[in-house]
Amino acid sequence: MINQQQEFFNHFNTFFNHIYVLTIERAKERQEAISKEFEGLNFNFFHGFDKKNLDSMELEQNNIYSSSKAIKNSRYNKPMKLGEIACSMGHKAIYEDMIANNYSNALILEDDVSINNEPGINLENIFKQLPKNWDLVYFDYFKNDKATLVGTTKQLVYHLQKKLGFLKWSHTTISNLYAKPFSANLKIAGYHDFTSAYAINLKTAKLLIEKQTPICYPADHALSYIITNKLINAYITVPKIFFQKSQTNKEMYNSYVE
């Protein structure tokens, strides 16, 4: 008899062509924890880039990263941190691997995620509700999952700031900052943080490579850019299926990103 967790994993194993867990060589504890918790999930570790082995000037010289484009894209006119660059490079390498192997879709997890054990999660229903023309699905995300009165007021202010030339976001992005109702367990995605657990198709992989050549967005901002400008069809699950452990442990998070 298949236990409940294996049945849970089988939905992912069946639905996706490939499952990646993005990691780096020195993250041994994370890899051990993932291997133990995710036994039964047909994933492969994908080794990305360690910030300790990178030099931002060298990356610029080789046209891998562009600080000028990153500053242009940044809401606060700031270049990317080396950890952010490394993270974006890792996700981009996965997109390239998808194309090289012709995976029509893939689930992408980072090595610090854990399963949301909230009772009543029904993955089968979630996948049934997903439309055939989906391009991206968040299984974990942060902020903007619902519109509020404060949020709606902010949008009005942002539209005015954009009109006056004080904000870089497009009016389309501003209008789509917050997730919108779609079905019982899905919402149309807005502008969300995290790339800890999401799925994309081949079309989206190609688009993200285009936007990240050279690297000029943090990985999660690249997703939010193409989502809120309505370049793809994207959704968030309700509830979240995974959660990012390092976000509750800032020391752990900063050791890899700052």
C-alpha positions as CSV (number, residue, x, y, z in Angstrom):
1,M,0.0,0.0,0.0
2,I,1.4,3.4,-1.0
3,N,1.8,5.7,2.0
4,Q,0.5,9.2,2.0
5,Q,3.8,10.9,1.4
6,Q,4.7,8.6,-1.5
7,E,1.3,9.3,-3.0
8,F,2.0,13.0,-2.6
9,F,5.3,12.7,-4.4
10,N,3.9,10.5,-7.1
11,H,1.7,13.4,-8.3
12,F,4.9,15.4,-8.9
13,N,6.7,12.4,-10.4
14,T,3.9,11.9,-12.9
15,F,3.1,15.5,-13.8
16,F,6.6,16.8,-14.5
17,N,9.2,15.7,-17.0
18,H,12.0,16.5,-14.6
19,I,12.5,17.7,-11.1
20,Y,15.6,19.7,-10.1
21,V,16.9,20.6,-6.7
22,L,19.3,23.5,-7.1
23,T,22.3,23.4,-4.7
24,I,26.0,24.2,-4.4
25,E,28.9,21.8,-3.6
26,R,29.4,23.0,0.0
27,A,25.8,22.8,1.0
28,K,26.1,19.2,2.3
29,E,23.8,19.5,5.2
30,R,21.0,20.9,3.0
31,Q,21.5,18.0,0.5
32,E,21.3,15.4,3.3
33,A,18.2,17.0,4.7
34,I,16.5,17.1,1.3
35,S,17.5,13.5,0.4
36,K,16.0,12.3,3.7
37,E,12.8,14.3,3.6
38,F,12.2,13.9,-0.2
39,E,12.8,10.2,-0.4
40,G,10.4,8.9,-3.1
41,L,10.5,12.2,-5.1
42,N,12.3,11.5,-8.4
43,F,14.6,14.5,-8.3
44,N,18.2,15.2,-9.3
45,F,20.6,17.6,-7.5
46,F,21.7,20.4,-9.9
47,H,24.9,22.1,-8.9
48,G,24.8,25.8,-9.5
49,F,27.3,28.5,-8.7
50,D,28.9,29.4,-5.3
51,K,29.4,33.1,-4.7
52,K,32.7,32.2,-3.0
53,N,34.1,31.1,-6.4
54,L,32.9,34.2,-8.4
55,D,34.2,37.6,-9.1
56,S,31.7,40.3,-10.2
57,M,34.3,42.1,-12.3
58,E,35.3,39.0,-14.2
59,L,31.6,38.1,-14.8
60,E,31.1,41.6,-16.2
61,Q,34.1,41.2,-18.5
62,N,32.8,37.9,-19.8
63,N,29.3,39.4,-20.3
64,I,27.8,37.0,-17.9
65,Y,26.5,39.8,-15.6
66,S,25.7,43.4,-16.4
67,S,25.7,45.8,-13.4
68,S,24.5,48.7,-15.6
69,K,21.4,46.6,-16.7
70,A,20.9,45.4,-13.1
71,I,20.9,49.0,-11.9
72,K,18.5,50.0,-14.7
73,N,16.1,47.2,-13.7
74,S,16.4,47.7,-10.0
75,R,13.6,49.7,-8.4
76,Y,16.2,51.2,-6.0
77,N,19.0,51.7,-8.6
78,K,21.3,49.1,-7.0
79,P,23.6,46.5,-8.6
80,M,23.0,42.9,-7.7
81,K,24.9,41.3,-4.7
82,L,27.3,38.5,-5.6
83,G,25.0,35.9,-3.9
84,E,22.1,37.1,-6.0
85,I,24.2,36.8,-9.2
86,A,25.2,33.3,-8.3
87,C,21.6,32.3,-7.6
88,S,20.4,33.8,-10.9
89,M,23.2,32.0,-12.7
90,G,22.1,28.7,-11.2
91,H,18.5,29.1,-12.2
92,K,19.5,30.2,-15.7
93,A,21.7,27.0,-16.0
94,I,18.7,24.9,-15.1
95,Y,16.7,26.7,-17.9
96,E,19.5,25.9,-20.3
97,D,19.5,22.2,-19.2
98,M,15.8,22.0,-19.8
99,I,16.3,23.2,-23.3
100,A,19.3,20.9,-23.9
101,N,17.2,17.9,-22.8
102,N,14.0,19.1,-24.3
103,Y,12.0,18.8,-21.1
104,S,8.6,20.2,-21.8
105,N,8.2,21.2,-18.2
106,A,10.1,20.9,-14.9
107,L,9.7,21.4,-11.2
108,I,12.5,23.5,-9.7
109,L,13.3,23.4,-6.0
110,E,16.0,25.1,-4.0
111,D,17.9,23.0,-1.5
112,D,16.4,24.7,1.6
113,V,12.7,23.8,1.1
114,S,10.5,21.6,3.1
115,I,7.1,20.1,2.6
116,N,4.1,22.0,4.0
117,N,2.4,19.4,6.2
118,E,-0.8,21.5,6.6
119,P,-3.7,19.0,6.6
120,G,-6.1,18.8,3.7
121,I,-3.7,19.6,0.8
122,N,-4.9,17.8,-2.3
123,L,-2.4,17.9,-5.0
124,E,-4.6,15.9,-7.4
125,N,-7.2,18.7,-7.2
126,I,-4.6,21.4,-7.7
127,F,-3.2,19.8,-10.9
128,K,-6.7,19.2,-12.2
129,Q,-7.5,22.9,-11.7
130,L,-4.4,24.0,-13.6
131,P,-5.3,25.1,-17.1
132,K,-3.6,23.5,-20.1
133,N,-2.0,26.8,-21.1
134,W,-0.1,27.3,-17.8
135,D,3.5,28.5,-18.1
136,L,4.6,28.9,-14.5
137,V,3.3,27.7,-11.1
138,Y,4.6,28.8,-7.7
139,F,4.4,26.2,-5.0
140,D,6.0,28.6,-2.6
141,Y,6.0,32.4,-2.7
142,F,6.2,35.4,-0.5
143,K,4.0,38.6,-0.4
144,N,1.3,40.0,-2.6
145,D,-0.9,36.8,-2.4
146,K,-4.0,38.9,-2.0
147,A,-5.1,42.5,-2.6
148,T,-6.0,44.7,0.4
149,L,-7.3,48.2,0.8
150,V,-3.8,49.3,1.6
151,G,-2.5,47.5,-1.4
152,T,-5.0,49.0,-3.7
153,T,-4.1,52.5,-2.4
154,K,-0.5,51.7,-3.1
155,Q,-1.3,50.8,-6.6
156,L,-2.9,54.2,-7.2
157,V,0.1,55.9,-5.8
158,Y,2.5,53.7,-7.9
159,H,0.5,54.6,-11.1
160,L,0.9,58.3,-10.3
161,Q,4.6,57.9,-9.6
162,K,5.0,56.1,-12.9
163,K,3.2,58.8,-14.7
164,L,5.5,61.4,-13.2
165,G,8.6,59.3,-14.1
166,F,9.5,58.3,-10.5
167,L,8.9,54.6,-10.8
168,K,10.4,52.0,-13.2
169,W,7.6,49.5,-13.1
170,S,5.3,49.5,-16.1
171,H,1.6,50.4,-15.6
172,T,0.9,46.8,-16.5
173,T,3.1,45.5,-13.7
174,I,1.5,47.9,-11.2
175,S,-2.0,46.7,-12.2
176,N,-0.9,43.1,-11.7
177,L,1.1,43.3,-8.4
178,Y,-1.4,41.2,-6.5
179,A,-2.6,37.7,-7.1
180,K,-6.2,37.4,-8.4
181,P,-8.8,34.7,-7.9
182,F,-8.8,31.8,-10.4
183,S,-10.1,28.6,-8.8
184,A,-10.5,26.9,-5.4
185,N,-6.8,26.2,-5.1
186,L,-5.1,28.5,-7.6
187,K,-4.7,32.2,-8.0
188,I,-3.4,34.1,-11.0
189,A,0.1,35.1,-9.9
190,G,1.2,38.7,-9.1
191,Y,4.6,40.1,-8.1
192,H,6.0,37.5,-5.7
193,D,9.3,36.9,-4.0
194,F,11.1,33.5,-3.8
195,T,12.3,31.0,-6.4
196,S,12.3,28.2,-3.8
197,A,9.6,26.0,-5.4
198,Y,8.2,26.6,-8.9
199,A,7.5,24.9,-12.1
200,I,7.9,26.2,-15.7
201,N,7.5,25.0,-19.2
202,L,9.9,25.1,-22.1
203,K,8.5,28.4,-23.4
204,T,9.1,30.1,-20.1
205,A,12.6,28.7,-19.9
206,K,13.5,30.2,-23.2
207,L,12.0,33.6,-22.3
208,L,13.9,33.7,-19.0
209,I,17.2,33.0,-20.7
210,E,16.5,35.8,-23.1
211,K,15.7,38.2,-20.2
212,Q,18.8,37.0,-18.2
213,T,21.4,37.3,-20.9
214,P,23.4,38.8,-19.4
215,I,22.3,38.3,-15.8
216,C,20.5,41.5,-14.8
217,Y,17.7,40.4,-12.4
218,P,17.6,38.6,-9.1
219,A,16.1,35.2,-10.0
220,D,12.7,35.9,-8.4
221,H,12.5,39.4,-9.9
222,A,13.0,37.9,-13.4
223,L,10.0,35.7,-12.8
224,S,7.9,38.6,-11.5
225,Y,8.8,40.8,-14.4
226,I,7.6,38.4,-17.1
227,I,4.5,37.5,-15.0
228,T,3.3,41.0,-14.2
229,N,3.9,42.2,-17.7
230,K,1.6,39.4,-18.9
231,L,4.2,37.6,-21.0
232,I,3.2,34.2,-19.5
233,N,0.3,32.6,-17.7
234,A,1.3,32.1,-14.1
235,Y,-0.4,30.8,-11.0
236,I,0.2,30.4,-7.2
237,T,-1.2,27.4,-5.3
238,V,-3.4,27.9,-2.3
239,P,-2.2,26.8,0.1
240,K,1.6,26.7,-0.5
241,I,2.9,23.2,-1.0
242,F,6.5,23.9,0.2
243,F,8.1,26.5,2.4
244,Q,11.6,27.9,2.4
245,K,13.4,27.1,5.7
246,S,16.2,29.6,5.3
247,Q,13.8,32.5,5.4
248,T,13.1,31.7,9.0
249,N,16.8,31.4,9.7
250,K,18.5,34.6,8.6
251,E,22.0,33.4,9.5
252,M,21.6,30.4,7.2
253,Y,20.1,32.5,4.4
254,N,22.8,35.2,4.6
255,S,25.6,32.7,4.5
256,Y,24.6,31.8,0.9
257,V,23.2,35.1,-0.4
258,E,24.7,38.2,1.3
